[in-house]
Amino acid sequence: MSITYQVNPPITASHFIDILQRSTLGERRPLHDIAAMEQMFSHGNVYVGAYEGVKLVGLARVMTDFVFTSYLSDLAVDEAYQNQGIGKQLIREVQKAIPKAKIILLAAPAAEGYYPKIGMQHHEHCYTLAPGEELM
């Protein structure tokens, strides 16, 4: 069966949690905190789902202003479906959905080598400030 893609599919926070669990991203998300996961889900602007039939096998979650910047916060592909180009196509579908906005992401440690292979540019000038950390 072929994979189809849908922008802003009718999914719920539980679908979001499920695909994260079936991908390697579940290890770095607070899946046990349902309220936090529901908030994460509800504040995404653009979602792109990858489907085999009716089964959600991949998901891109984006926060964007639609004209300048977009943050690809989650790119999750079911481990059983990885290495088939689904992640790459999810990013292409995001580009189509928000063609004016630059896509920015923070790579998970296990995926750092993936993004250069598909043509994304590495940017050294990223900074973070975690909850509870204070500026000097």
N, C-alpha and C positions, 0 to 999 in steps of 0.2 A: 504494500500500500504506500502511496506517496504522502509526503508531508505538505500540509497547507498552512498558510499564515494568515492571521487575522489581527487587525489593529483594534485595540480596545474591546477585546472579546468579553462576553458576559461571564466573568469569573468572580469568585469571592475570595476573601482572605483565606478560607480553608483550602481553596485550590492553590493559592500562592504558597501556603505552608507546605502543601503536598509536593509541589514541584521542587521546592527548595530541599525537602527531605530526600528526594530522588536524585538530586544533583550533589555536587561537592560543596555547594554554597551553604547547605544546611548546617555544616560544621561551624560556620562563622556568623550565624544569625541566631537571635534569641527565640528559637522556635517554641520553647517551653512557656514563654510569656505571651499569651494569646492577645492581651490588650496591646502590647507593643507591636506585635505582628499586624494586628488590625489597623493600627495607626500608620505603620509603614505602608501597608497596602493602600489605605484610603488617600494618602498624600502623593501617590504617584500620579503624574499627568497623562502619561502615555504608556500603554502596555501593548506588547505584541506577543501573541501566543502562537506556538507551533503545534500543530495537531496531526496525529495519525488517526484518521477517522474522527471520532469524538474525544479521543484521549489526548490530554494536554501533555506534550513531551518536551516542551521548551517554553521559556518566557523571558522577555526583556522588560524590565521596569525602568521607567525614565521619569526624571523630574526636569522640567524645562520651562523656559519663557517663550519658546516657539520661534524666536527670531535671532537669538545670539548664542545662547548656551543651553546645552542639555547634559545632564549628569546621568549616565547609564549606571544606575545603582545596583542592578541585579541582571545578570545574564546566566540563566539557569537552564541547563539541558539535562534531562534524565540520563543517568550514567549508561543505561542500556542503549541510548540513542546517540551517544557522543561519537566523534570522529566521522560524522556523516555530512558535515557542512551546515548543520542546523544553527549553531551559534553565529556563524558568519552571515547566514541568511537573515537571522533575527536582527542583526545590526543593519543590514541593508534595508530591511523593512522599516526600522526606526528612521533611517536616513530619508526614506520616501515619505514617511508620516510627518517629519519635521525637517524639510529640506534646507531651511535657512540656518538652522542651529548647529553649531559645532558639537560633536559628541565627545564628552570627557568621561573617563572612568578611572577608578583605582583598581588595579589588578589584584586578584587573590594570589597569594604566593604560588600556588600550584599552576596558575594560568599566566604567569608573567611572560613565558616564552611564546604563548599562543598569539597574543595581539600583534607583535611585530611580524609574525608569519603571515597574517592576513592583511597586512598593509597599514596598520595603525602606527602612528608616530609616537615614540617615547618622549616624554616631557619631564625634565629633571626638576622643575620648579614647583613642586606640589608640597603643601604644608598642611598639617593637621593639628587640631586642638581637641583633645578628648574631653568628655564630660568630667567636670571636677578639676581639670587642669586650669591653671591661671596664667595669664600673661605676666611677664616680668616688668 
